[in-house]
Amino acid sequence: MKTRILIVALLIGLAGAQAGCNRFVGGAAVGAVGAGAAYEYQHKRQMDRLEQDLREGRITQEEYEARKEQISRGSLIY
């Protein structure tokens, strides 16, 4: 998890070094953070729905674990 965050930060830094324009770098960094936050928010919503489905008996524990693994593969946080 920390490795993914480090890689994303490094890629943003490299993109900024290539750009050569501070305004572009700032805008790109803000855009990257915003996009990342939107994806993580979506993953949180999916996890919340998944946990609710498990609590309400709509899915089994095995289905829950499989889906949770799928969500965590695409997320930096989960």
C-alpha positions as CSV (number, residue, x, y, z in Angstrom):
1,M,0.0,0.0,0.0
2,K,2.7,2.5,0.9
3,T,4.7,1.4,-2.1
4,R,1.8,2.4,-4.4
5,I,1.5,5.8,-2.8
6,L,5.3,6.3,-3.2
7,I,5.1,5.2,-6.8
8,V,2.3,7.6,-7.6
9,A,4.1,10.5,-5.8
10,L,7.3,9.7,-7.7
11,L,5.4,9.7,-11.1
12,I,3.8,13.0,-10.3
13,G,7.3,14.4,-9.4
14,L,8.8,13.1,-12.6
15,A,6.0,14.6,-14.7
16,G,6.6,17.9,-13.0
17,A,10.3,17.7,-13.7
18,Q,9.6,17.1,-17.4
19,A,7.1,19.9,-17.6
20,G,9.4,22.7,-16.8
21,C,6.6,25.0,-15.9
22,N,5.6,25.5,-12.2
23,R,2.0,26.5,-13.0
24,F,1.5,23.3,-15.1
25,V,3.1,21.2,-12.3
26,G,0.8,22.6,-9.7
27,G,-2.2,22.1,-11.9
28,A,-1.2,18.6,-12.8
29,A,-0.6,17.7,-9.1
30,V,-4.0,19.0,-8.1
31,G,-5.6,17.2,-10.9
32,A,-3.9,13.9,-10.0
33,V,-4.8,14.2,-6.4
34,G,-8.4,15.0,-7.3
35,A,-8.7,12.1,-9.6
36,G,-7.1,9.8,-7.0
37,A,-9.5,11.0,-4.4
38,A,-12.5,10.4,-6.6
39,Y,-11.4,6.8,-7.3
40,E,-10.8,6.1,-3.6
41,Y,-14.2,7.6,-2.7
42,Q,-15.7,5.2,-5.2
43,H,-13.9,2.3,-3.6
44,K,-15.1,3.3,-0.2
45,R,-18.7,3.4,-1.5
46,Q,-18.2,-0.1,-3.0
47,M,-16.8,-1.4,0.3
48,D,-19.7,0.1,2.3
49,R,-22.3,-1.5,0.0
50,L,-20.4,-4.8,0.2
51,E,-20.4,-4.8,4.0
52,Q,-24.1,-3.9,4.0
53,D,-24.9,-6.8,1.7
54,L,-23.0,-9.2,4.0
55,R,-24.8,-7.9,7.1
56,E,-28.2,-8.2,5.4
57,G,-27.4,-11.7,4.2
58,R,-27.5,-11.0,0.5
59,I,-24.0,-12.4,0.0
60,T,-22.0,-15.1,1.7
61,Q,-18.7,-14.6,3.5
62,E,-16.9,-16.2,0.6
63,E,-18.5,-13.8,-1.9
64,Y,-17.6,-11.0,0.4
65,E,-14.0,-12.0,0.6
66,A,-13.7,-12.4,-3.1
67,R,-15.2,-9.0,-3.9
68,K,-13.2,-7.3,-1.1
69,E,-10.0,-8.7,-2.8
70,Q,-11.1,-7.3,-6.1
71,I,-11.8,-3.8,-4.6
72,S,-8.5,-3.8,-2.7
73,R,-6.5,-4.6,-5.8
74,G,-7.7,-1.4,-7.4
75,S,-7.3,0.8,-4.4
76,L,-4.4,2.5,-2.6
77,I,-6.2,2.5,0.7
78,Y,-8.2,-0.7,1.0
